[in-house]
Amino acid sequence: MLTDDAWEILKVLLKESGRVYNKYEHRNTLEGILYRMRTGIQWRDLPSEFGLWNTVYRRFNLWSKKGILQKLFESLASEGDPEWLFLDGSIVKAHQDSSGAAGKQDEAIGKSRGGNSTKIHLAVDSGGLPVYFELSGGQVNDIVHAQSLIINSPQADIVCADKAMTVKLLELT
């Protein structure tokens, strides 16, 4: 899944986190995480080629908590093509047991007519690669995040958005 060139870049970024990630198993783990994110399958259904599903899951949690995956995303997003910037939001239905965990952190899960949901507000570059995103409850309108998507994304020559976001952006200029 990852080319050797892509792995060499990612390995350097992972190494900056303080651990040595040049083992084959770490590449396998990262590929398993990416496969799971792309397909949306359950962790337990992860193909055995990526290793034990619970090992991949534990590393995903560890790397998420340490901010390693966020640093990877930010580093890769900085190398995009910023000529165009596309903004939009999409709703993801949350599992019925997804909310109510103990803790003070915002879970970005809201109530809507369809039940529990999360909204992903996303900015992508000319090649369609994500450069910045924000999460909110599913009931939150895209307009709320339009300005911050532009401010936190790389400077673009042209910004494209749907009608709701465009109206908000025109108000800001």
N, C-alpha and C positions, 0 to 999 in steps of 0.2 A: 504494500500500500504506500509506504513512504519510499521515495527514491533515495538512493545513497547520498545524493547531493543535499536533499532536504534533511535527511537525518544528520548529516555533518553540521548543518546550520543549527538545527534544534539541539544537538548534543552540546554545542558550545553554549547555547542559552541555558540549558539545564545545568551545565557545569558551573555557571555563574551563581547558581542558587546555593552552592557550598558543598555539593556532593558530586561524586564522579558518576556520570551517567553514560559511560561508553560501553557498558555491557549489552550483549544482545537482548537479554531479558527486558531491559528498560525500553529498548526500541519496540519490542514485542508488546510490552504493556501500553506504550503510547499508541501504537497501532490499534490495540484492543479498545482503548478509550475512544479513539476517533471513529472506529467501526461502530461502537455502541451509540455514540452521539449521532452519527449519520443515519443509522437504521432505526433507532428508537426501540430496540429490543430490550427485554429484561436482562439484567446483569447475569442471571442464572442461565440464560440462553446463549451467552457468548460462546462462539466456537472455540474448541479446545486448542486450536492453533495459536491462540493468544496467551495461553497459559491457564491456570486455574482462575475461574471467574471471580472468586473472592479476593485473590491477590490483586487482580486488575482493579477491582472495586476499592480495596483498601488504599492502593496507591493513588487512585483518582481522588479519594477523600483527602488523603494526606497532601497531595500536590495542590488541591483546591484550597485547603486551609492555610498552607504556607504561601499561597499566592503565586506558585510556580506556573500554573496554567494561565493565570492572568498576565504574567510577564511574557509568556510565549505569545499570547494573543496580541499584546501591545507591540511587541517587537516585530511580529510578522505583519501587523496592520500598518506599521510605519513604512513598509517597503512597497505599498500599493501604488496604483496609478491615480493621482488625485485630480485629473482633469475634470471628471464628472463626479458628483456625489448624489447618490440616490437615497431617499429617506422613505421609510414606511414602517408600519406596525403590523403585527400578526398576533392573534390570540391562540394560546395553547391551553387546552382543557387539562386541568389538574386532576389528579387521582382523588377519589372521595376521601381518602385518609391523609391527604397531603398537608392540611393546615392544622394548627393547634399545637405545634411542637413547643416544648418548654424553651424559653430563651427570650431575650430582648430584641433580637435581630428581626428586621422586616423580612417577611417571607415572600413578598411580592405576589401574594395570592389574594384575589378579590372575589366578591360575589357578583354574579350577573344572572341574567335569565337562564343561561345554560348551566349554571352551577359554579363551582370553584374554577377559576381560570387565572392565567398569567398572561400579560401582554409583553411581547418583545418589541421594543422600539429600536430599529436598526438603521445604520448608515453603511452603505457599501460604495466601493470605488468603481471606476470605469470598467473593470474586469468582473464586477459582481462579487468581489471579496469583501467581507466585513471589515470595517475600520473602527467602528465604535457601536456600542449597544447599551441600552438601559432596560431594566425590567421594572414592571409595575403590576398592580392588580389589574385583572381583566376588564374592569369597568372604566379605567382611566382612558381619556381621549388622547389621541396622538398629538393634538395641539399642545398639550402640557409639556411634551418633551421635544418639540420641534427646535426651539432655540438652543437647548443644551446639546442636541445631536450635532448641530452645525458648529457650535463653539468648540466642542471636544473632538471633532473630526479634523483630519488634515485639510488645509486650505484648498478649496476647489474653484475652478474657473466657472463651472455651471452646477447649480443645485436643482435637482428634480424631486418633486414630491406630489402627493395627491392633492385634491382640492382643499381639504380641510387644513392640511399643513401649509399650503401655499397662501391661504388667506391670512393665517397667523404670521407667516414670514413677511408678507407684504405690510402688515401692521407694524412690524418691528423696524422696517427700513424707512 
